[in-house]
Amino acid sequence: MNIGELYQSADWKGEKHVPAIDAPASVKAGEEFEVLVQVGKEIEHPNTFEHHIVWIKLYYLPEGAKLPIEIGDYNFSAHGEGEALTSPKVSTKLKLAKGGKLISTSYCNIHGLWTSEVDIKVEA
């Protein structure tokens, strides 16, 4: 089995695990834009010491490229210790020179690995 076979992309059990990517469908080349990635966009994911999202990663796969570029690696460390709870939601800004795919992955400490992707067009 390879690691790709361990990623899930369809939610189940009324919980939302798939990292939702909010980004424009089209951007101008070299112009900064914001990308929001969150787990539990429609139905909140549990955020307790026992059940939580450990990390979210964001990648960009340019058109025609074989390998993705890692945009960000976001770790969530506070899961109810003391009075602190982290929320599995991250925002980043980036600039692209060409279109491709934004790909996100996440890890739930109980339900494993999850992934999603969106296409993004880049106009001159």
Z-matrix of the N, CA and C atoms (Angstrom, degrees):
N
C 1 1.454
C 2 1.528 1 108.15
N 3 1.333 2 116.06 1 139.38
C 4 1.460 3 118.82 2 174.81
C 5 1.526 4 109.14 3 -105.00
N 6 1.317 5 116.51 4 164.04
C 7 1.468 6 120.71 5 -174.62
C 8 1.525 7 112.69 6 -60.89
N 9 1.334 8 117.08 7 -31.69
C 10 1.459 9 120.46 8 179.43
C 11 1.522 10 112.87 9 -59.31
N 12 1.323 11 116.54 10 -30.19
C 13 1.464 12 120.46 11 179.36
C 14 1.528 13 112.77 12 -73.12
N 15 1.308 14 117.10 13 -13.38
C 16 1.461 15 121.14 14 -179.03
C 17 1.525 16 112.84 15 -88.40
N 18 1.335 17 117.11 16 -13.97
C 19 1.464 18 120.82 17 -179.28
C 20 1.522 19 110.57 18 -79.30
N 21 1.332 20 115.74 19 135.27
C 22 1.456 21 122.46 20 176.88
C 23 1.521 22 108.43 21 -107.61
N 24 1.336 23 116.25 22 149.91
C 25 1.462 24 118.95 23 -178.38
C 26 1.521 25 113.14 24 -132.15
N 27 1.320 26 117.59 25 4.02
C 28 1.463 27 120.84 26 178.85
C 29 1.521 28 108.87 27 -124.90
N 30 1.326 29 116.56 28 126.87
C 31 1.457 30 120.47 29 -179.01
C 32 1.520 31 111.31 30 -72.13
N 33 1.332 32 115.16 31 159.72
C 34 1.459 33 121.62 32 -176.61
C 35 1.513 34 109.34 33 -154.52
N 36 1.318 35 117.24 34 169.46
C 37 1.467 36 124.48 35 176.35
C 38 1.525 37 114.12 36 58.06
N 39 1.315 38 118.75 37 21.01
C 40 1.451 39 120.30 38 178.75
C 41 1.513 40 114.55 39 73.31
N 42 1.342 41 117.15 40 4.46
C 43 1.460 42 120.92 41 176.05
C 44 1.507 43 108.35 42 -104.71
N 45 1.316 44 116.40 43 149.00
C 46 1.463 45 120.40 44 178.74
C 47 1.516 46 109.25 45 -106.45
N 48 1.322 47 116.03 46 117.69
C 49 1.460 48 122.36 47 -179.79
C 50 1.526 49 113.00 48 -116.22
N 51 1.330 50 116.85 49 -25.45
C 52 1.459 51 120.32 50 -176.89
C 53 1.526 52 109.45 51 -65.84
N 54 1.337 53 117.79 52 129.47
C 55 1.468 54 119.26 53 177.95
C 56 1.528 55 110.39 54 -71.49
N 57 1.328 56 116.59 55 115.82
C 58 1.463 57 121.93 56 -179.70
C 59 1.527 58 108.84 57 -82.49
N 60 1.332 59 116.22 58 130.06
C 61 1.457 60 122.11 59 -179.79
C 62 1.521 61 108.67 60 -105.86
N 63 1.325 62 116.58 61 118.55
C 64 1.464 63 122.12 62 174.56
C 65 1.516 64 107.62 63 -106.51
N 66 1.339 65 115.64 64 111.31
C 67 1.464 66 122.03 65 179.32
C 68 1.521 67 107.35 66 -150.54
N 69 1.325 68 117.32 67 155.24
C 70 1.463 69 118.91 68 176.39
C 71 1.533 70 110.04 69 -62.08
N 72 1.325 71 117.11 70 148.32
C 73 1.470 72 120.97 71 176.56
C 74 1.522 73 110.83 72 -72.04
N 75 1.330 74 115.94 73 -24.30
C 76 1.454 75 121.27 74 -176.98
C 77 1.528 76 109.13 75 -145.37
N 78 1.335 77 115.73 76 138.69
C 79 1.466 78 121.48 77 177.58
C 80 1.522 79 108.78 78 -135.94
N 81 1.327 80 116.10 79 165.81
C 82 1.460 81 120.78 80 176.14
C 83 1.522 82 109.02 81 -89.97
N 84 1.306 83 116.61 82 142.37
C 85 1.468 84 122.15 83 179.79
C 86 1.520 85 110.32 84 -55.20
N 87 1.325 86 116.11 85 129.54
C 88 1.455 87 121.63 86 176.63
C 89 1.509 88 115.75 87 75.92
N 90 1.326 89 117.96 88 1.62
C 91 1.470 90 120.97 89 -179.83
C 92 1.524 91 109.38 90 -96.50
N 93 1.314 92 116.17 91 130.94
C 94 1.458 93 121.45 92 -178.36
C 95 1.528 94 111.13 93 -67.35
N 96 1.339 95 115.65 94 138.61
C 97 1.462 96 121.45 95 175.60
C 98 1.519 97 108.77 96 -142.94
N 99 1.326 98 115.67 97 164.26
C 100 1.461 99 121.21 98 -177.15
C 101 1.521 100 111.12 99 -104.31
N 102 1.323 101 114.64 100 142.11
C 103 1.464 102 122.71 101 174.45
C 104 1.526 103 107.10 102 -123.11
N 105 1.333 104 116.22 103 131.15
C 106 1.456 105 122.65 104 177.03
C 107 1.523 106 107.51 105 -115.12
N 108 1.318 107 116.78 106 129.78
C 109 1.463 108 121.59 107 176.27
C 110 1.518 109 107.21 108 -124.31
N 111 1.333 110 115.07 109 130.34
C 112 1.460 111 118.70 110 179.65
C 113 1.517 112 111.33 111 -147.01
N 114 1.309 113 115.24 112 146.49
C 115 1.459 114 121.82 113 173.52
C 116 1.516 115 106.19 114 -101.84
N 117 1.323 116 115.97 115 127.78
C 118 1.457 117 120.00 116 -179.06
C 119 1.510 118 113.27 117 90.80
N 120 1.309 119 117.38 118 36.44
C 121 1.470 120 121.01 119 -178.87
C 122 1.529 121 111.41 120 -64.39
N 123 1.327 122 117.80 121 -46.72
C 124 1.466 123 121.63 122 -177.03
C 125 1.523 124 112.21 123 -90.51
N 126 1.308 125 116.50 124 -42.86
C 127 1.463 126 122.60 125 176.31
C 128 1.522 127 105.81 126 -125.64
N 129 1.319 128 117.02 127 122.62
C 130 1.457 129 121.20 128 -175.37
C 131 1.520 130 111.39 129 -60.67
N 132 1.322 131 114.98 130 134.86
C 133 1.461 132 120.77 131 175.04
C 134 1.525 133 108.06 132 -78.81
N 135 1.356 134 117.92 133 142.45
C 136 1.467 135 118.87 134 176.28
C 137 1.530 136 110.33 135 -54.86
N 138 1.288 137 115.07 136 146.03
C 139 1.456 138 120.79 137 -178.56
C 140 1.530 139 107.32 138 -136.26
N 141 1.335 140 114.16 139 73.00
C 142 1.460 141 120.76 140 -178.93
C 143 1.520 142 109.25 141 -129.80
N 144 1.312 143 116.13 142 170.32
C 145 1.455 144 120.34 143 177.61
C 146 1.533 145 110.02 144 -59.10
N 147 1.336 146 116.52 145 -37.18
C 148 1.461 147 121.27 146 -176.99
C 149 1.521 148 113.60 147 -77.96
N 150 1.332 149 118.33 148 -28.37
C 151 1.473 150 121.82 149 -172.74
C 152 1.528 151 108.97 150 -146.18
N 153 1.331 152 116.48 151 112.15
C 154 1.462 153 119.87 152 -175.11
C 155 1.528 154 111.71 153 -159.24
N 156 1.325 155 115.35 154 166.52
C 157 1.458 156 122.40 155 173.02
C 158 1.523 157 106.94 156 -88.96
N 159 1.326 158 116.30 157 125.55
C 160 1.463 159 121.58 158 -176.96
C 161 1.529 160 110.88 159 -85.30
N 162 1.358 161 116.39 160 -42.04
C 163 1.464 162 119.67 161 -178.66
C 164 1.519 163 111.96 162 -155.42
N 165 1.338 164 114.13 163 160.64
C 166 1.465 165 123.96 164 172.03
C 167 1.526 166 106.47 165 -131.55
N 168 1.325 167 116.85 166 140.20
C 169 1.466 168 122.00 167 174.70
C 170 1.522 169 108.38 168 -125.58
N 171 1.319 170 115.96 169 148.93
C 172 1.456 171 121.88 170 178.44
C 173 1.520 172 108.89 171 -128.80
N 174 1.338 173 116.06 172 132.32
C 175 1.460 174 123.41 173 -179.76
C 176 1.526 175 109.77 174 -126.56
N 177 1.322 176 114.89 175 159.66
C 178 1.458 177 122.76 176 173.27
C 179 1.529 178 106.99 177 -126.98
N 180 1.331 179 115.92 178 125.46
C 181 1.463 180 121.86 179 176.68
C 182 1.521 181 107.67 180 -111.66
N 183 1.358 182 117.83 181 101.87
C 184 1.462 183 120.22 182 179.89
C 185 1.529 184 111.26 183 -62.95
N 186 1.327 185 116.44 184 149.69
C 187 1.469 186 121.14 185 176.43
C 188 1.518 187 109.36 186 -52.69
N 189 1.331 188 116.52 187 132.69
C 190 1.452 189 122.08 188 176.64
C 191 1.517 190 115.16 189 79.65
N 192 1.331 191 118.13 190 -5.32
C 193 1.466 192 120.98 191 -179.22
C 194 1.521 193 110.73 192 -83.48
N 195 1.309 194 115.65 193 151.23
C 196 1.456 195 121.63 194 177.71
C 197 1.528 196 111.27 195 -88.93
N 198 1.341 197 116.11 196 -32.21
C 199 1.458 198 120.51 197 -174.74
C 200 1.525 199 111.25 198 -120.17
N 201 1.336 200 116.90 199 143.43
C 202 1.463 201 120.20 200 177.55
C 203 1.528 202 111.34 201 -80.34
N 204 1.323 203 115.41 202 162.66
C 205 1.455 204 123.56 203 174.16
C 206 1.527 205 106.85 204 -107.41
N 207 1.325 206 117.21 205 128.05
C 208 1.465 207 119.66 206 178.24
C 209 1.520 208 109.12 207 -76.73
N 210 1.324 209 116.17 208 121.06
C 211 1.462 210 122.37 209 178.92
C 212 1.520 211 110.40 210 -87.66
N 213 1.321 212 117.12 211 -42.70
C 214 1.457 213 119.84 212 -178.36
C 215 1.512 214 112.88 213 -161.60
N 216 1.319 215 114.33 214 152.39
C 217 1.461 216 124.04 215 179.25
C 218 1.526 217 105.48 216 -131.30
N 219 1.338 218 117.13 217 110.62
C 220 1.457 219 122.00 218 -170.85
C 221 1.522 220 109.90 219 -117.49
N 222 1.316 221 116.66 220 116.59
C 223 1.462 222 122.18 221 -178.98
C 224 1.523 223 110.12 222 -104.86
N 225 1.327 224 115.34 223 139.80
C 226 1.464 225 121.64 224 179.38
C 227 1.524 226 107.72 225 -112.19
N 228 1.323 227 116.22 226 119.72
C 229 1.459 228 120.49 227 -171.02
C 230 1.524 229 114.95 228 -107.43
N 231 1.316 230 119.10 229 -22.85
C 232 1.470 231 121.09 230 -176.46
C 233 1.528 232 109.72 231 -100.61
N 234 1.321 233 115.75 232 112.22
C 235 1.465 234 120.85 233 -176.70
C 236 1.526 235 111.31 234 -123.66
N 237 1.306 236 115.94 235 38.24
C 238 1.452 237 120.03 236 177.19
C 239 1.516 238 113.72 237 112.52
N 240 1.315 239 117.28 238 0.85
C 241 1.454 240 119.06 239 175.49
C 242 1.525 241 107.52 240 -67.44
N 243 1.296 242 116.64 241 129.63
C 244 1.465 243 119.78 242 -177.21
C 245 1.515 244 109.67 243 61.18
N 246 1.302 245 117.10 244 -127.32
C 247 1.464 246 121.98 245 -179.40
C 248 1.522 247 112.02 246 -109.56
N 249 1.333 248 119.26 247 10.53
C 250 1.467 249 122.09 248 -172.87
C 251 1.529 250 112.03 249 -101.48
N 252 1.342 251 115.11 250 132.69
C 253 1.462 252 122.76 251 174.43
C 254 1.520 253 107.79 252 -134.89
N 255 1.312 254 117.27 253 128.44
C 256 1.457 255 119.79 254 175.53
C 257 1.518 256 109.41 255 -93.00
N 258 1.316 257 115.63 256 151.96
C 259 1.458 258 122.35 257 178.59
C 260 1.524 259 108.25 258 -109.57
N 261 1.345 260 118.05 259 132.92
C 262 1.470 261 120.42 260 -177.56
C 263 1.528 262 112.51 261 -77.08
N 264 1.324 263 114.28 262 72.08
C 265 1.461 264 121.63 263 -177.17
C 266 1.520 265 107.58 264 -145.99
N 267 1.332 266 116.94 265 127.49
C 268 1.463 267 120.78 266 -179.67
C 269 1.525 268 110.01 267 -135.47
N 270 1.318 269 114.49 268 152.42
C 271 1.452 270 121.57 269 178.57
C 272 1.522 271 108.02 270 -131.79
N 273 1.318 272 115.96 271 139.56
C 274 1.455 273 120.49 272 176.41
C 275 1.517 274 108.89 273 -145.01
N 276 1.306 275 116.43 274 158.62
C 277 1.459 276 121.59 275 176.65
C 278 1.517 277 107.74 276 -116.69
N 279 1.326 278 116.06 277 143.42
C 280 1.451 279 119.89 278 177.41
C 281 1.517 280 111.52 279 -151.98
N 282 1.322 281 114.87 280 168.52
C 283 1.461 282 123.32 281 177.25
C 284 1.524 283 106.25 282 -126.53
N 285 1.336 284 116.43 283 140.28
C 286 1.461 285 121.45 284 178.85
C 287 1.520 286 110.08 285 -125.03
N 288 1.314 287 114.98 286 148.94
C 289 1.461 288 120.52 287 177.67
C 290 1.518 289 111.53 288 -98.08
N 291 1.351 290 116.68 289 -22.31
C 292 1.466 291 120.02 290 178.92
C 293 1.511 292 110.11 291 -149.33
N 294 1.322 293 115.54 292 162.68
C 295 1.456 294 121.60 293 -177.79
C 296 1.511 295 112.71 294 -69.71
N 297 1.306 296 114.62 295 174.92
C 298 1.453 297 120.54 296 179.10
C 299 1.512 298 110.77 297 164.57
N 300 1.319 299 115.85 298 -143.03
C 301 1.460 300 122.36 299 -179.68
C 302 1.516 301 109.89 300 -127.10
N 303 1.326 302 115.93 301 142.31
C 304 1.452 303 122.09 302 166.19
C 305 1.527 304 105.29 303 -99.52
N 306 1.310 305 116.33 304 129.30
C 307 1.464 306 122.21 305 -177.12
C 308 1.520 307 107.78 306 -124.55
N 309 1.315 308 116.65 307 132.00
C 310 1.453 309 120.09 308 176.85
C 311 1.523 310 109.90 309 -122.58
N 312 1.324 311 115.14 310 146.91
C 313 1.458 312 121.97 311 174.53
C 314 1.528 313 107.66 312 -129.95
N 315 1.328 314 115.74 313 154.22
C 316 1.461 315 119.97 314 177.23
C 317 1.521 316 108.69 315 -147.64
N 318 1.346 317 114.46 316 164.30
C 319 1.461 318 120.07 317 -178.62
C 320 1.521 319 110.41 318 -133.83
N 321 1.328 320 115.98 319 120.40
C 322 1.462 321 123.46 320 174.19
C 323 1.524 322 107.37 321 -97.09
N 324 1.328 323 117.46 322 132.62
C 325 1.461 324 119.85 323 -175.98
C 326 1.529 325 113.22 324 -64.11
N 327 1.315 326 118.51 325 -17.18
C 328 1.470 327 121.09 326 178.47
C 329 1.531 328 112.17 327 -107.01
N 330 1.338 329 117.62 328 -40.29
C 331 1.459 330 121.45 329 -171.15
C 332 1.522 331 114.86 330 -106.65
N 333 1.329 332 117.92 331 7.02
C 334 1.454 333 121.07 332 169.29
C 335 1.513 334 116.95 333 83.49
N 336 1.336 335 114.31 334 -149.07
C 337 1.464 336 123.80 335 -171.10
C 338 1.529 337 112.37 336 -91.47
N 339 1.346 338 115.24 337 141.33
C 340 1.463 339 122.30 338 -178.01
C 341 1.511 340 109.28 339 -137.09
N 342 1.335 341 117.64 340 153.44
C 343 1.459 342 120.68 341 -179.68
C 344 1.522 343 111.72 342 -149.43
N 345 1.329 344 115.03 343 156.94
C 346 1.463 345 122.15 344 172.54
C 347 1.527 346 107.55 345 -155.43
N 348 1.336 347 115.50 346 165.44
C 349 1.464 348 119.93 347 178.48
C 350 1.509 349 110.12 348 -151.90
N 351 1.343 350 114.97 349 154.61
C 352 1.459 351 121.92 350 174.92
C 353 1.518 352 108.11 351 -137.57
N 354 1.324 353 115.56 352 147.16
C 355 1.468 354 120.68 353 174.76
C 356 1.517 355 108.81 354 -81.97
N 357 1.321 356 115.52 355 148.51
C 358 1.456 357 121.03 356 175.60
C 359 1.518 358 108.95 357 -137.34
N 360 1.323 359 116.04 358 127.54
C 361 1.469 360 121.75 359 178.18
C 362 1.515 361 109.15 360 -95.24
N 363 1.332 362 115.71 361 144.39
C 364 1.453 363 120.42 362 176.78
C 365 1.534 364 107.20 363 -122.35
N 366 1.329 365 114.91 364 123.63
C 367 1.459 366 121.33 365 -179.17
C 368 1.515 367 109.59 366 -103.12
N 369 1.325 368 114.99 367 146.06
C 370 1.467 369 120.14 368 -179.79
C 371 1.505 370 111.85 369 -68.05
